[in-house]
Amino acid sequence: MRQTPIAAHPFDVAELTDTFDYPTPPTAPAIRRLTSLGRGYIAHHILNADGTLTVTHFEIPDSTTSSRVIVERVDEPVTGDFWLVMRSGFFDDKTTYIPFRTGKLVENQSKWVIFP
């Protein structure tokens, strides 16, 4: 069976993009970044009790040595309308899209999208 592309999913995907621009992106010095990381970094988040999401820090692995990881502390809220993408692994087929509106978690789980 052919898998349906996410764009064909029955919810408004006009606002759903593959990338998210953080207000303060990582500014690590030029190093050889891992090609396995599309952005070159891993963003770490915390879901706060009030339903907001905070980016705490970025990890930027150096591809020349497995022991060198640059960590940049950010501690700033993620604002606006966006989708938090959750899956158990990089190649996992089942993905849950959790909406945030004006920076707050949409708690109504009927608004969450599980794909496929």
C-alpha positions as a LaTeX table, in Angstrom:
\begin{tabular}{lrrr}
\hline
Residue & $x$ (\AA) & $y$ (\AA) & $z$ (\AA) \\
\hline
Met1 & 0.00 & 0.00 & 0.00 \\
Arg2 & 1.34 & 3.42 & $-0.95$ \\
Gln3 & 1.77 & 5.83 & 1.92 \\
Thr4 & $-0.15$ & 9.09 & 1.65 \\
Pro5 & 2.06 & 12.17 & 1.77 \\
Ile6 & 1.52 & 14.42 & 4.76 \\
Ala7 & 0.28 & 17.24 & 2.50 \\
Ala8 & $-2.73$ & 15.08 & 1.65 \\
His9 & $-3.65$ & 14.61 & 5.31 \\
Pro10 & $-7.09$ & 16.01 & 6.15 \\
Phe11 & $-5.97$ & 19.01 & 8.18 \\
Asp12 & $-4.72$ & 22.44 & 7.21 \\
Val13 & $-1.01$ & 21.92 & 6.53 \\
Ala14 & $-0.42$ & 25.37 & 5.06 \\
Glu15 & 1.13 & 26.37 & 8.38 \\
Leu16 & 3.08 & 23.12 & 8.82 \\
Thr17 & 6.60 & 23.37 & 7.48 \\
Asp18 & 9.67 & 21.18 & 7.71 \\
Thr19 & 11.72 & 23.85 & 9.41 \\
Phe20 & 11.26 & 26.15 & 12.36 \\
Asp21 & 13.32 & 29.27 & 12.85 \\
Tyr22 & 14.23 & 29.76 & 16.48 \\
Pro23 & 14.28 & 33.38 & 17.69 \\
Thr24 & 17.91 & 32.88 & 18.73 \\
Pro25 & 19.51 & 30.26 & 16.47 \\
Pro26 & 22.76 & 28.58 & 17.50 \\
Thr27 & 25.87 & 30.65 & 16.84 \\
Ala28 & 28.59 & 28.07 & 17.40 \\
Pro29 & 31.95 & 28.61 & 15.75 \\
Ala30 & 32.54 & 27.01 & 12.38 \\
Ile31 & 33.19 & 23.33 & 12.92 \\
Arg32 & 32.67 & 20.28 & 10.76 \\
Arg33 & 29.06 & 19.51 & 11.51 \\
Leu34 & 27.56 & 16.04 & 11.29 \\
Thr35 & 25.91 & 15.46 & 7.93 \\
Ser36 & 23.38 & 13.19 & 9.65 \\
Leu37 & 21.89 & 16.26 & 11.33 \\
Gly38 & 20.09 & 18.31 & 8.70 \\
Arg39 & 20.35 & 21.51 & 10.71 \\
Gly40 & 23.70 & 20.65 & 12.24 \\
Tyr41 & 22.38 & 20.81 & 15.81 \\
Ile42 & 19.96 & 19.21 & 18.26 \\
Ala43 & 17.52 & 21.51 & 20.05 \\
His44 & 16.45 & 20.57 & 23.60 \\
His45 & 13.07 & 21.67 & 24.92 \\
Ile46 & 11.08 & 21.66 & 28.13 \\
Leu47 & 7.29 & 21.65 & 28.28 \\
Asn48 & 6.37 & 23.97 & 31.13 \\
Ala49 & 3.43 & 23.48 & 33.51 \\
Asp50 & 1.58 & 26.41 & 31.88 \\
Gly51 & 1.64 & 24.68 & 28.46 \\
Thr52 & 4.43 & 26.76 & 26.96 \\
Leu53 & 7.56 & 25.32 & 25.37 \\
Thr54 & 11.06 & 26.56 & 26.18 \\
Val55 & 14.17 & 25.81 & 24.14 \\
Thr56 & 16.82 & 25.27 & 26.80 \\
His57 & 19.93 & 24.66 & 24.74 \\
Phe58 & 21.41 & 23.52 & 21.46 \\
Glu59 & 23.93 & 20.69 & 21.08 \\
Ile60 & 26.25 & 21.02 & 18.11 \\
Pro61 & 28.32 & 17.85 & 17.61 \\
Asp62 & 31.71 & 18.13 & 15.94 \\
Ser63 & 32.06 & 15.52 & 13.21 \\
Thr64 & 35.84 & 15.33 & 13.61 \\
Thr65 & 35.66 & 13.90 & 17.12 \\
Ser66 & 32.87 & 12.09 & 18.94 \\
Ser67 & 33.89 & 13.62 & 22.26 \\
Arg68 & 33.46 & 17.28 & 21.28 \\
Val69 & 29.98 & 18.71 & 21.55 \\
Ile70 & 29.39 & 22.43 & 21.77 \\
Val71 & 26.48 & 23.34 & 24.03 \\
Glu72 & 24.79 & 26.73 & 23.73 \\
Arg73 & 22.35 & 27.69 & 26.50 \\
Val74 & 19.37 & 29.63 & 25.26 \\
Asp75 & 16.48 & 29.38 & 27.77 \\
Glu76 & 13.89 & 31.24 & 25.74 \\
Pro77 & 10.22 & 30.53 & 25.06 \\
Val78 & 9.12 & 29.24 & 21.68 \\
Thr79 & 6.37 & 31.58 & 20.50 \\
Gly80 & 3.76 & 31.72 & 17.77 \\
Asp81 & 1.80 & 28.96 & 16.07 \\
Phe82 & 3.70 & 25.76 & 15.38 \\
Trp83 & 3.53 & 21.98 & 15.52 \\
Leu84 & 5.65 & 19.88 & 17.85 \\
Val85 & 6.63 & 16.70 & 16.00 \\
Met86 & 6.94 & 13.64 & 18.23 \\
Arg87 & 8.10 & 10.17 & 17.24 \\
Ser88 & 9.95 & 7.40 & 19.02 \\
Gly89 & 12.80 & 7.26 & 16.48 \\
Phe90 & 14.13 & 8.98 & 13.40 \\
Phe91 & 12.84 & 6.28 & 11.06 \\
Asp92 & 9.59 & 5.61 & 12.94 \\
Asp93 & 6.55 & 5.64 & 10.65 \\
Lys94 & 4.11 & 6.81 & 13.33 \\
Thr95 & 4.38 & 10.54 & 13.97 \\
Thr96 & 2.28 & 12.71 & 16.29 \\
Tyr97 & 1.86 & 16.39 & 15.47 \\
Ile98 & 0.93 & 18.44 & 18.52 \\
Pro99 & $-0.30$ & 21.97 & 17.80 \\
Phe100 & 0.72 & 25.06 & 19.73 \\
Arg101 & $-1.23$ & 28.29 & 19.23 \\
Thr102 & 0.24 & 31.60 & 20.33 \\
Gly103 & 2.98 & 29.62 & 22.04 \\
Lys104 & 0.67 & 27.40 & 24.14 \\
Leu105 & $-0.06$ & 23.71 & 23.87 \\
Val106 & $-3.48$ & 22.84 & 22.43 \\
Glu107 & $-4.62$ & 20.43 & 25.15 \\
Asn108 & $-7.60$ & 19.11 & 23.23 \\
Gln109 & $-6.13$ & 15.86 & 21.90 \\
Ser110 & $-8.74$ & 15.66 & 19.15 \\
Lys111 & $-6.76$ & 18.51 & 17.51 \\
Trp112 & $-3.54$ & 16.46 & 17.56 \\
Val113 & $-2.71$ & 14.58 & 14.38 \\
Ile114 & $-1.29$ & 11.06 & 14.37 \\
Phe115 & 0.12 & 10.07 & 11.01 \\
Pro116 & $-0.18$ & 7.63 & 9.35 \\
\hline
\end{tabular}
